[in-house]
Amino acid sequence: MLTLVTGATGQVGRRFVPRLLQNAAPGDEVRVLVRDSARGERFAELGAQVVIGDLRDTDVLGKAADGVDAVVNVAAAFRGVPDEEARAVNRDAAIELGRAAVASGVRRFVQVSTGLVYGEGRGRALVESDETVPGGHLWGTYPESKGEAERALGALDGLDDLRIGRLPFVYGDGDPHLSVALRWAPDWPAMQRLHMGHHLDVAQGLRRLLYAPGAHGVYNIADDAPVTTVDLFQFHGLPVPPQVYEKETPDPWNGVMSTTRIRHELGYRPLIPSLWAARDAGVL
């Protein structure tokens, strides 16, 4: 199987692609789409095919998808970019990549999304059949555009084998994301929880979505132990800002995802079950 991976130089992609290559079955190959040759050198050294070009260029997408059997769309524009860029990458480019995949006869398409697409909490763990309810303390253009991409890809004629992985708050392997969360945490209620997922388990979950013959639809990927705002500060050895205790928590389940489906159907079990386990294992 030849698999095309987009977003290979992002925080998730740069960690996922080497693991995908390392665990590839005999004869399987990986192709990555990167914006310039310098970004592609590392992946070429690891044995990947490299296509140079912009994800937002439809001609490039056609070239990248030509001859591949599966696509894993990891590309994402996260916080800190203009809304227009976020929509262009997260929604528009994903849809065009889906169209290029259909035109090239690609059999399998894995769309990497986010658990933030659920929006408001439901007073319980979120399940894959829950509809989007815009709102919540982490709602914004990023989850909105990712949700729009999910729905558009699901409605695309010819994209019959679509698998969607909704990721939690991803950390580990030197990813600065965990410390960046401290910028926002003072505005959160003390008992608001954040569902986590180590890069090892993101890679595991995406590989399962890619290779499992019977997978279909949406799967939540996360660890076993969401952390609270208080946990985040204590984990970093910092005092908890007094104001977080004064804030109300409308729904402490907001953002917490059920992993029952991916466990039962695809055999997923977190290798790093909690943030504390990651610290003890030295894989932060």
N, C-alpha and C positions, 0 to 999 in steps of 0.2 A: 504494500500500500504506500502510495506517495501522498503525504499530508502537507498542505500549505498552512503555515502559521503566520498570522499578521500580528503586529504589536510586539514583535520579538525583542525590541530594545527597551520596552517599558518595564516597570517594576515586576509585574507578573511574568511577562514574556521572557525576559532575560534569564529567569530562573526556571521557567517551564521548559523551554526549548532544549537546554542541555540534558534535562532529565528525560525528555521524550526521546532524544537521540540515544541516550545511555540505555534505555529500556526497550528500544525498538526491536521488533522481531527480525530474524534474518531476512534480508531482502527488502525490508521496509526502508523508506527514505523520507526525509523531511526537507521541505523548501520553505524559506523565510522571505518575506517582503520587507525590505528596509529602505530608508530614504536615500542613503548614499553608501558608497563602497566601504568607507572606513567603518561604518556601523556593522557591515556584514562580515568583516574579516574574522572576527571571533567565531562566528557560526560556521563559516567556511572551514576554519581550522578544525572544528568539531565534526565536520563531515556533512554539513547541510548544503543543499543547493541555495543559491542566493539570487534573488531578483531585486533589482534596484528600481525604486520609483515611489511615487506618493500614493498613499491609500485612496486619496480623493480623485485620482486620475483614472477614469473608466478604462482607458486603453491599457494602462498598467495592470489593472485588475484582471483584464482578459488574458494578458500574457502570464500573469502569476498563476491563474487558475487553470491554464491550459494543460491538460494531461494529468491533473491530480485526481485522486480518488476521494479525498476528504479535506475539509477546511476547518481550522480552528481559529476563529476570529477573536483574538485576545485584545486587539487594539481598543484603546479608550482614551478620551480626553477628560481628565478628572477636574478637581477643583483648581482654581487659579487661572483658568483660561476663559476667554470671552464666551458668552452663551452661544454665539454664532459658530464658533469653532467646535464647541462641545456637540452641538447638533450635527455639524458637518461630519464629524468623525464617528460619534456614537450612533447616530441614526442614519444619515444619508449614505455614508460610505459603507455601512453594514448592509444596507439594502442593495446598493450597487454591487457589492461583493456577492450577495446572494444571487443576484441576476447573472453575474459572470459565472458563478458556480453552475447554475442551471444551464447556461449556454454551453458550458464545457462538459456537461454530463457528469458533474461531481455527484457521487453517491451519498455522501454524508456531510452534514454541516453542523459544527458545534459553535454555538454563539455564547461567548462569555459575557454574562450580565452581572447584576448586583442585587443583593437582597433588599437594597433600598427602594427597588421598584414597587414594593408592597405599600410604601407610604405609611399611613397611620397604622397603629397596632390594632389587634383584635382581642386583647385581653387573654391571649393564649399564644402558643408558638405558631408562627406563620407556616402555612402549608402551601404547596405549589398551586393548588386550585383557587387560592384566594385572589380576588381581583385587586387591582391597584386602587387605593383610596388616597389621593394626593394629600400631603400634609405630614406633620411630624417634624421633630427638631433637626433631621438630616435631609429633609426634602429639598430638591432644587433641580436645576437643569440637567445635571448628570443622571440621576435616576429617571427623570422624566424622559430624556432622550433615549436612554437604554430601554425603557419600557416601550416606547414607540417603535424602536428597532425590533424588539421581540414580536410585537403584534404584526408589523409589516412583513417580517420574514415568515411568520406563521401563515400569512395569507398569500404568499408568493407561489404562483403556479409552478409546479415542477420541483419545488424544494420539499420533497416528500420525507426525507430522513433528517429532520431538524431536531437537534438536542440542545437544550439551553441550560447552562450552569450558572446559578445565581450565587455569587460569592459574598462572604461576610467581610468584616474588616480584616484585611490581609497584612501579615507581619512576618518577621523572621528573616534569616539569612542576610542580615545587615541592612534590611529595608528600613529607611528612616520613618516610615509611616507611623510607627508606634509613638515615637517622641513627638511627631507633628500633632497627634491627637490632643496633646496637652494644651495646644493653642485654643481649642474649642471647649475642652472639658470644664473650665470654670463657669461656662454658661449652662451646663447641664445639671439636672437635679441629682442629688447624692445617690439615689438608688436606681437611676436610669442605667440600663444594661447595654453593653456593646458586645455583639456576637463576633467572635474571632475565628481566624483560620490561618494556620501556618502555611508558608509557601510549599512545604513538603506535602501537605494535605490538599492544597489547591491543585498541585501537579497530579497527585494521586486521583483526585476526583475527576479532573479533566481527562486523564488517560482512560479512566473507566468509561466516561461518556463517549470517548472517541472509539474505543475498541469493543465495547459490549454489543453483541449482535442484536439484542432485544431492546436496547434503550430507546426511549422516545419522549419528547416533550421536555418539561421543566424538572430540574433537580436542584435542591438546595445543597450547598457544600459548606460545612462549618465544623467547628470543634464541639466539645461536650460541655463547655463551661463559659458562658458569657460573663463578662466582668462588669462591675459597676463603676460609676464615676469615681467613687472612693477608692476602689481597687486600683484604678489607673494611677492615681497620685501616690498611693502607698507602694505600688510596684516600683515607681521611680524614686522612692525614698523622699518624697516631697510632702510638705504639710498640705492637708486638705483645705482649700479655701472655705472659710466659714459660710460664704453665700450659697454654696451648693446645698447646704442643709436647710436653707430657707426656701428653696424652690420645690414646688409640687411636682410629683411624677404622675401625669395623667394616665399613663399605662406603662408599667415597668416591663411589659412584654414587647414593647415597641422595638422592632428590629431583630427579635429573637426568632430564629428559624428552626423548624422541625427538620431533622435529617432522616426521618423514618423511611422515606421512599428510597433514597439512594442507598441506605443500609440494606433494606430488604431486597431490592431489585438488583443492585450492582455490587453488593458485598463491601461497600465502603465502611471503613473504621478509621477514625483519626489516628495517625501515627503520633501526633502531638496533641493530646486531648485537652490541654489547657495552656494558658499563658504561663502559669507557674511551672508546668512540666517543661516548657521550652526553656525557661530560665535554668532549671535544674539540669537539663540536658546540654546546656551551653550552645543552643542553636538560635539565639536571638540575632 
